[in-house]
Protein backbone atom coordinates (compact mmCIF):
# COMPACT_ATOMS: atom_id res chain seq x y z
CA UNK A 1 0.00 0.00 0.00
CA UNK A 2 1.25 3.48 -0.87
CA UNK A 3 2.26 5.62 2.15
CA UNK A 4 -0.36 8.27 1.31
CA UNK A 5 -3.18 5.73 1.14
CA UNK A 6 -2.01 4.06 4.33
CA UNK A 7 -1.99 7.40 6.16
CA UNK A 8 -5.48 8.36 4.97
CA UNK A 9 -6.78 4.89 5.79
CA UNK A 10 -5.41 5.32 9.29
CA UNK A 11 -7.35 8.58 9.67
CA UNK A 12 -10.53 6.87 8.58
CA UNK A 13 -10.02 4.02 11.04
CA UNK A 14 -9.39 6.55 13.83
CA UNK A 15 -12.69 8.26 13.05
CA UNK A 16 -14.53 4.95 12.89
CA UNK A 17 -13.19 4.00 16.32
CA UNK A 18 -14.19 7.34 17.86
CA UNK A 19 -17.63 7.61 16.27
CA UNK A 20 -18.71 3.98 16.13
CA UNK A 21 -19.63 4.50 12.46
CA UNK A 22 -18.22 1.87 10.12
CA UNK A 23 -20.10 2.45 6.84
CA UNK A 24 -19.12 5.36 4.63
CA UNK A 25 -22.73 6.21 3.87
CA UNK A 26 -22.90 7.61 7.41
CA UNK A 27 -19.78 9.79 7.22
CA UNK A 28 -17.32 11.44 4.83
CA UNK A 29 -13.77 12.56 5.53
CA UNK A 30 -12.38 13.17 2.07
CA UNK A 31 -13.34 15.52 -0.76
CA UNK A 32 -9.90 16.02 -2.28
CA UNK A 33 -6.29 14.98 -2.10
CA UNK A 34 -4.62 16.30 1.08
CA UNK A 35 -1.17 17.85 0.70
CA UNK A 36 0.64 21.08 1.63
CA UNK A 37 -1.30 23.93 0.07
CA UNK A 38 -1.85 27.57 1.07
CA UNK A 39 -5.66 27.29 0.97
CA UNK A 40 -7.97 24.95 2.89
CA UNK A 41 -11.76 24.90 2.41
CA UNK A 42 -13.82 23.77 5.40
CA UNK A 43 -17.57 23.27 5.43
CA UNK A 44 -19.91 22.28 8.26
CA UNK A 45 -20.78 18.62 7.62
CA UNK A 46 -21.60 16.26 4.74
CA UNK A 47 -25.13 16.55 3.43
CA UNK A 48 -27.14 14.09 1.41
CA UNK A 49 -28.85 10.85 2.28
CA UNK A 50 -27.44 7.90 4.22
CA UNK A 51 -28.75 5.34 1.72
CA UNK A 52 -25.52 5.21 -0.28
CA UNK A 53 -26.70 7.55 -3.06
CA UNK A 54 -24.28 10.33 -2.10
CA UNK A 55 -21.71 11.29 -4.74
CA UNK A 56 -18.00 10.63 -4.24
CA UNK A 57 -15.32 11.41 -6.80
CA UNK A 58 -13.15 8.61 -5.39
CA UNK A 59 -13.94 5.17 -4.01
CA UNK A 60 -10.65 5.29 -2.11
CA UNK A 61 -8.72 8.20 -0.65
CA UNK A 62 -8.47 10.60 -3.61
CA UNK A 63 -5.02 9.26 -4.43
CA UNK A 64 -5.33 10.35 -8.08
CA UNK A 65 -6.16 13.92 -6.99
CA UNK A 66 -9.85 13.49 -7.63
CA UNK A 67 -11.99 16.34 -6.35
CA UNK A 68 -15.71 16.36 -5.58
CA UNK A 69 -16.32 20.00 -6.49
CA UNK A 70 -14.64 19.71 -9.87
CA UNK A 71 -15.96 16.25 -10.74
CA UNK A 72 -19.60 17.04 -9.97
CA UNK A 73 -19.88 20.69 -10.96
CA UNK A 74 -22.34 19.76 -13.73
CA UNK A 75 -24.46 17.54 -11.48
CA UNK A 76 -27.71 18.95 -10.03
CA UNK A 77 -27.44 16.28 -7.33
CA UNK A 78 -24.41 18.07 -5.87
CA UNK A 79 -25.65 21.68 -5.53
CA UNK A 80 -22.51 22.98 -3.80
CA UNK A 81 -20.08 21.86 -6.51
CA UNK A 82 -20.79 24.40 -9.26
CA UNK A 83 -20.90 27.56 -7.11
CA UNK A 84 -17.77 26.46 -5.25
CA UNK A 85 -15.92 25.86 -8.51
CA UNK A 86 -17.06 29.25 -9.79
CA UNK A 87 -15.97 30.93 -6.55
CA UNK A 88 -12.56 29.27 -6.50
CA UNK A 89 -11.93 29.80 -10.22
CA UNK A 90 -12.82 33.49 -9.97
CA UNK A 91 -10.87 34.15 -6.81
CA UNK A 92 -7.79 32.13 -7.72
CA UNK A 93 -7.74 33.63 -11.22
CA UNK A 94 -7.86 30.32 -13.09
CA UNK A 95 -10.13 28.24 -15.29
CA UNK A 96 -7.97 25.13 -15.05
CA UNK A 97 -9.74 22.10 -13.63
CA UNK A 98 -6.34 20.62 -12.80
CA UNK A 99 -5.51 23.68 -10.71
CA UNK A 100 -8.84 23.53 -8.85
CA UNK A 101 -8.31 19.82 -8.12
CA UNK A 102 -5.44 20.86 -5.86
CA UNK A 103 -7.52 22.96 -3.46
CA UNK A 104 -7.78 20.94 -0.25
CA UNK A 105 -11.34 20.60 1.09
CA UNK A 106 -13.18 18.81 3.88
CA UNK A 107 -15.60 19.54 6.75
CA UNK A 108 -15.45 20.31 10.46
CA UNK A 109 -17.89 17.47 11.13
CA UNK A 110 -17.56 14.16 9.30
CA UNK A 111 -20.91 12.68 10.34
CA UNK A 112 -23.44 12.87 7.49
CA UNK A 113 -26.91 14.34 7.84
CA UNK A 114 -29.56 15.68 5.49
CA UNK A 115 -29.10 19.08 7.13
CA UNK A 116 -27.24 20.43 10.15
CA UNK A 117 -30.35 20.10 12.33
CA UNK A 118 -30.59 16.35 11.60
CA UNK A 119 -27.34 15.19 13.22
CA UNK A 120 -27.97 12.09 15.34
CA UNK A 121 -25.71 13.48 18.08
CA UNK A 122 -25.14 16.96 19.48
CA UNK A 123 -23.08 19.35 17.40
CA UNK A 124 -20.46 19.48 20.15
CA UNK A 125 -20.08 15.68 20.11
CA UNK A 126 -19.94 15.65 16.32
CA UNK A 127 -17.18 18.28 16.32
CA UNK A 128 -15.27 16.47 19.07
CA UNK A 129 -15.35 13.05 17.41
CA UNK A 130 -13.98 14.55 14.18
CA UNK A 131 -11.36 16.82 15.69
CA UNK A 132 -8.38 14.43 16.12
CA UNK A 133 -8.55 13.47 12.45
CA UNK A 134 -9.16 17.02 11.26
CA UNK A 135 -6.20 18.26 13.29
CA UNK A 136 -3.96 15.86 11.33
CA UNK A 137 -5.52 17.01 8.06
CA UNK A 138 -4.93 20.67 8.91
CA UNK A 139 -1.32 19.90 9.78
CA UNK A 140 -0.88 18.11 6.47
CA UNK A 141 -2.25 21.05 4.46
CA UNK A 142 -0.68 23.75 6.70
CA UNK A 143 -2.71 26.54 5.03
CA UNK A 144 -2.19 30.24 5.40
CA UNK A 145 -5.80 30.94 4.36
CA UNK A 146 -8.84 28.97 5.58
CA UNK A 147 -12.07 29.50 3.65
CA UNK A 148 -15.07 28.57 5.81
CA UNK A 149 -18.31 27.67 4.10
CA UNK A 150 -21.34 28.76 6.18
CA UNK A 151 -21.74 30.85 9.31
CA UNK A 152 -21.85 27.70 11.45
CA UNK A 153 -18.52 26.48 10.07
CA UNK A 154 -16.93 29.87 10.75
CA UNK A 155 -18.15 29.93 14.36
CA UNK A 156 -17.15 26.31 15.05
CA UNK A 157 -13.65 26.77 13.67
CA UNK A 158 -13.04 29.88 15.75
CA UNK A 159 -14.39 28.24 18.90
CA UNK A 160 -12.62 24.88 18.66
CA UNK A 161 -9.43 25.58 16.70
CA UNK A 162 -8.40 29.20 17.21
CA UNK A 163 -7.13 31.68 19.78
CA UNK A 164 -6.30 35.38 19.56
CA UNK A 165 -9.04 36.03 17.02
CA UNK A 166 -8.96 39.52 15.47
CA UNK A 167 -12.15 40.09 13.46
CA UNK A 168 -12.55 42.62 10.65
CA UNK A 169 -16.05 43.95 11.40
CA UNK A 170 -15.93 46.64 8.71
CA UNK A 171 -15.60 44.01 5.97
CA UNK A 172 -18.85 42.21 6.70
CA UNK A 173 -21.48 41.96 3.95
CA UNK A 174 -25.12 41.23 4.76
CA UNK A 175 -28.19 40.33 2.72
CA UNK A 176 -31.90 40.38 3.65
CA UNK A 177 -32.98 37.03 5.02
CA UNK A 178 -36.38 37.19 6.65
CA UNK A 179 -36.43 38.68 10.12
CA UNK A 180 -32.66 38.87 10.47
CA UNK A 181 -30.10 39.60 7.73
CA UNK A 182 -27.68 36.85 6.75
CA UNK A 183 -23.95 37.52 6.81
CA UNK A 184 -22.56 36.70 3.37
CA UNK A 185 -18.94 37.49 4.21
CA UNK A 186 -16.69 38.03 7.21
CA UNK A 187 -12.97 37.82 7.83
CA UNK A 188 -10.47 37.62 10.65
CA UNK A 189 -6.91 36.77 11.54
CA UNK A 190 -6.44 34.11 14.21
CA UNK A 191 -3.82 31.81 15.62
CA UNK A 192 -4.71 28.24 14.68
CA UNK A 193 -3.60 26.21 17.68
CA UNK A 194 -2.70 23.04 15.81
CA UNK A 195 -0.47 25.00 13.41
CA UNK A 196 1.04 27.34 15.98
CA UNK A 197 0.75 30.29 13.60
CA UNK A 198 -1.56 33.06 12.49
CA UNK A 199 -3.89 32.23 9.62
CA UNK A 200 -6.29 34.36 7.61
CA UNK A 201 -9.92 33.24 8.09
CA UNK A 202 -12.48 34.03 5.38
CA UNK A 203 -16.10 33.08 5.93
CA UNK A 204 -18.84 33.00 3.31
CA UNK A 205 -22.50 32.03 3.47
CA UNK A 206 -23.31 28.71 1.83
CA UNK A 207 -22.86 29.31 -1.93
CA UNK A 208 -25.56 26.79 -2.91
CA UNK A 209 -28.09 29.08 -1.19
CA UNK A 210 -26.66 32.58 -1.50
CA UNK A 211 -24.52 32.74 -4.67
CA UNK A 212 -27.37 34.34 -6.63
CA UNK A 213 -27.83 37.25 -4.20
CA UNK A 214 -27.13 40.71 -5.62
CA UNK A 215 -24.41 41.22 -3.00
CA UNK A 216 -22.48 38.10 -4.05
CA UNK A 217 -20.18 39.89 -6.53
CA UNK A 218 -19.04 42.07 -3.63
CA UNK A 219 -18.19 38.89 -1.71
CA UNK A 220 -16.14 37.61 -4.64
CA UNK A 221 -14.40 40.96 -4.94
CA UNK A 222 -13.23 40.85 -1.32
CA UNK A 223 -12.12 37.24 -1.71
CA UNK A 224 -10.11 38.16 -4.80
CA UNK A 225 -8.36 40.89 -2.84
CA UNK A 226 -7.62 38.49 0.01
CA UNK A 227 -6.28 35.77 -2.27
CA UNK A 228 -4.13 38.25 -4.16
CA UNK A 229 -2.81 39.68 -0.91
CA UNK A 230 -1.90 36.18 0.27
CA UNK A 231 -0.01 35.48 -2.95
CA UNK A 232 -2.57 32.96 -4.24
CA UNK A 233 -3.86 34.83 -7.27
CA UNK A 234 -3.33 34.05 -10.06
CA UNK A 235 -2.65 30.59 -8.72
CA UNK A 236 -0.85 29.43 -11.86
CA UNK A 237 1.82 32.09 -11.33
CA UNK A 238 2.68 30.67 -7.90
CA UNK A 239 4.97 27.77 -6.90
CA UNK A 240 2.14 25.87 -5.19
CA UNK A 241 0.72 23.80 -8.07
CA UNK A 242 1.73 20.27 -9.02
CA UNK A 243 1.66 18.97 -12.58
CA UNK A 244 -1.28 16.56 -12.69
CA UNK A 245 -2.44 14.06 -15.26
CA UNK A 246 -5.85 14.79 -16.72
CA UNK A 247 -8.64 12.66 -15.28
CA UNK A 248 -11.43 11.02 -17.25
CA UNK A 249 -14.74 12.68 -16.50
CA UNK A 250 -13.19 16.07 -15.73
CA UNK A 251 -13.21 18.86 -18.27
CA UNK A 252 -9.84 20.56 -18.51
CA UNK A 253 -11.42 23.99 -18.26
CA UNK A 254 -13.57 24.95 -15.28
N, C-alpha and C positions, 0 to 999 in steps of 0.2 A: 504494500500500500504506500502511495506517495505521502511524504511528510505532511503536506498541506491537508490532504484528505483525512489523514489520521488525526491531525490536530482539530479539525472541524468536527469530526466524528466524536472526539472526546468531549467537546463542548456540548454536543447534542446529548450524549449520555449523561453528562453532569446535570443538564436541565431535566432530563427524564427522571433522574434520581430525586431531584429536589421537588418536582411538581407531581410525580406519580403518573404523569401522562406518558404513554408509550407509543401512541399512534400519531403520525404526523398530521392527520386531519384535525387534531385538537390543538396543534401548536405550529408555529413557524419561526425559525431562527434566521433563515438565510434568504436574502433577496438578490444578492450580488456576491461576487468574489470579494474577499476581505484581504487587504494589503495596505501598506503605508500610502496614505493619500491625504492631501490637505483639506478635503471636504468629506464630512460624514452627514448623511441624512438619517434622521430618527423620527419615526412616527409613533403613534400611541400603541396600537396593538393590531394584530391581523384581523381583518374582517372576513366576510364570507361565511359559508355554511360549513358544518362539521361532517358532511356526508361524503367527503372526498371529491367534491366537484370544484374545489378551489384550484386556481391556476398557479403552476410553478414552472419557471423557466428551466429548472434543473431537477432531475430525479435524485441527484446526489448532493454535492456541496458546492456547486457553481465553480467546479474546477476549471472549466473551459471559459470562464469569465462570462457566463450567461448573466442576464440581468432582467428581472421581472418587468421593470418599467419600459425598457426598450423592446423587449420581446412582445409585450401585450399592449403596446400603445394603440393598436388598431382594433382592440377587442372591447366591445361594449360591456363585457362581463368583468372587466377590470377598470372601473371608472377613474381610478387614481393615475393610471399609467400615462395616458396621453397628456393631461395637464402637467404632470411632473416632468415628462420629457420636454414639453414646451418651455416650462420654467427653467429647467437646467440648461437647455440649448441656448435660450435667450441670454441667460445670465452668465454662462461660461463662454459665450461668443463662439459657438460651434454648431454645426449641423451633422457632425460625424457620429453615427451610431456607435462606432468603435471607441470613440472618446467617452460617450455617455455611459457605456458599459463599465467604465472604470470608476464611476462614482459609487463609493461604498454606501450601502443602505440597509437598515434594519429597523426594529421597533424597540421601545422601552419595555414593553410587555410582550412576551412570546405566546401567551395563551390566546387562542382564537375565540372570537365571539362575533355574532352578527353585528353588534354595535357595542360601544363602550359600556352601556348600561346593562348588557347581557352577560357580563363575566360571571362565571360560576363561583368565584371567590371574590373577596374584597379587592379593591384596587391596590391597597397597600400590600396585601399578600402577593398579588400578581406581579407587582414591581419587585418585591423582595425575592421571589423565587427565580426571577430572570436576571437579577443584578450580578451575581458572580460570573455568569457567562458573558453578559454585556460588558462588564469591566474588562474582560480579556479581549473582547472585540474592539473596544475603544482603544486599548493599548496597542493592538495590532495596527489599527488605522492611524492612530496618533494625529488626529486632525488639528488644524489651527482654526477652522471654521466648522461649527455644527449648525446645520439647518434643521429646525424642529417643525414638524408638520402637525399643526393643530395647537390650540391654546392649552389643552390638557397636556400634550407632550412637553411643551415649553415649561409649564409649571412643575411637572414631575421631574424633569431633568435638573432644574434649578434646585428643587428641594432635596433630591436624593444623590446628586452627583457634584454639586458645586458649592463653593464658598466665595466670599468676597465679591458678591454680585453687584455690578455697577450698571444699572439700567439707563437707557437713553429715552426718557419719556417724551422728548420733543419729536422723536422720529415715528411715533405711533400713528397708524392709519386705521380709521374706523369706518364701518359701513352700517346703514340701518339694518336692524335685525329684530323686528318685533318691538317688544317693550324696552329692550336694552340693546345698544349698538354692539356689533361684533368687532373685535380687534383683528384686522387683516394682517397687520405687521407690527413687530416690536423687535428691539435689539438690545443687546447688553454685552458687557465683557465680564467674564467670571473665571475664577480659578477652578479647573476641573480636577478634583482631588486625585482621581486615579492616574492622571497625567502629570500632576505636579507642576502645571503651567497655566497661564492665562490663555483663554480661548474666546474667540468671538462667537456669540450666540445670536442667531437670526431665527425669529419665529414667524411663521405664516399660518393663516387660517387654512383649513383643509381645501386644497385646490379643486377637488372633485365637486365641492359645494360652492366655492366662492370665486373661482377663476373667471367667471363671466360678469362679476360686478364692475361697475364703471370705475371704481377706485383701483382695480387690479393692475393696470399699467403703472400706476404710481408705486405699487409694491415691487413690481419688476424693476422699475428704475432704481429704487433704493438697493435692491439686491445686486444689480449690475455694479453700482458704485462700490458696494461692500466687496464683491468678488474682485473687482479691479484693484481696490485698495489692498487686498490680501495677496495680490499677485497671481490670481487664478483666472484672469480674463485678459485676452483670449487664451483658453486652456491649451491650445495647440502650440502656443509660443512659449510654453513653460517646460521645465524638465520633468514634469510629474507623470507624463503619459508613457505607457508601454506600447510596443508594437504588437497588435493582436491579429490573429487570423480571423477572417470573416466567418460568421456563423450562419448556417442555413436557417432560414426563417426570419432573419434580421435584415432589414433594408440597410444599405450602407449609409444613406442619408436620413437623418432624423428630421 
